Amino acid sequence: MNPELAALAQSASVTLVGLMATDAWEHTRDGVVALWQRARPERADAVAAELGHTREDLAADAGTEDELATEWQGRIRRLLIDGPEVAVELQRLLDELAPGASAPSTTVSQHATAGGHSRVYQAGRDQHITER
């Protein structure tokens, strides 16, 4: 197997199991099931059930996280072998799930006072001024 795909499978499995106990779980589960739905639709329902069982196992014993990630690494690796084109979609999903990917935008508060013939220019981001 291509080393890049193997690394992707490993990264995806660790991320998948790591997110099982978070608020991002439903989005994660839906994204993973959608990958199977496109690549191997006959397995999508079984994968959804397996994800549920894995989450239950993790909730019962958090010490099994590495073992569960290894199991999912094998499943994801087989998915990538059967359909290497899924790698792009899987990487996109991982990018969405990355810490900070959905971080709220920063709030900018600005205050200025101008008097006389002065000017004030403020921007929350980029600012381009052309004066003639």
N, C-alpha and C positions, 0 to 999 in steps of 0.2 A: 504494500500500500504506500502511496505517496506520503512522505514524511509530513508534508504540510496538512494533508487531510487527517493524518493520525493525530497531529497536534491539535487540530480543530476539534476532533472528536473528544479528545481528552479535556480540552478547555470547556467545551459544551457540557460534558457530563458533570464536571465539577460545579459549573454555574447552575445547571439544572437542579442538582441535588441541594446546592447551597440556597437556592431560592424557594425551596419547598416550604420552608417555615416563615415566609415573609408575606407581606401584603402584595407583592408582585407575582404570587404564585399563579393566580388564575390567568393572567396575561401570558406567563411563561408556559403553562400547560397548553393553552389554546394555540400558541405559536408552534410548539413542538408537535402537537397533534396535526396542525395544518401542514407541517412539513411531510409527515407520513401520508396525509391525505393526498398530497400532490404526487409523491414519489411511489408510494405503495398503499393505495387506498384500501386494499383488502386487509391491511394490518392496522389501520388507523384506530378502530374501536378497541382492539386488543391493547394497543399502545396507551390509549387513554386509561384503560383499566389498570394496566401495569404501573402507570404514573401514580394512580390513586393508591395502589398497594404499596408502592415505594414510599409515598408520603406517610402512610400509616406506619410502616416499619420504622421510618425515621423518627416519627413522633413517639413511638414506643421505646426506642433506644437510639439516642443521638450519637452514640459511639459507633454506629454502623455507617456513618456518612461516607467514609472512604470506600467501604465495601460496596455500598449502593452506587456510588459514583463510578466504580470500576464496572459494575454490571451495565450501567447506562452507556459507558464508554464503548463497550462491545456492541450494544444495540445501535448506537449512532455510527460507529465505524462501519457496521454492515450496511446501514442505510446509505452512507457515503460511497461505499464500494458499488452498491447496486445502482446508485444515481449520483455520480459526482457533481452533476449540475445543481444539486441541492446545497452544495457547499456555500454558494453565494447567498442563498436565502438563510442558511443557518448562521453565517457570519453576520448578516444584517440583523437577525434576531438577537444575537449576542451583543451587538453594538447597542441595540435598543435597551437591553437589560443591564448594560454596564453601569456600575455605580456612578451617579451624577448625570446619567444620560437624560433623565427626566427631572433634573433638579429645577426648582422654581427659578424664574428669572430674578435677577437682582433688582431691588427697588432703588431708584435714584431720587433723591430729594435735593432740590437746588433752591437757593434764595439769593437774590441780588437786588441791589439798590443802585440806581444811576441818578446822577444829577447834572444839571448844566447841559453841556454838549457831549457828554460821555456816552459810550455804548457798552452794552453788556452782551456777550455771546455765551450761551450755555448749551451744552449738549449732554445727553445721557450716553451717547456713543460717539460715532464718527461725526465730524462736523467739517463742512467745506464752505468757506466764505470767499466770495469773489466781490471785491469792491472796485468800483471804477471811479 
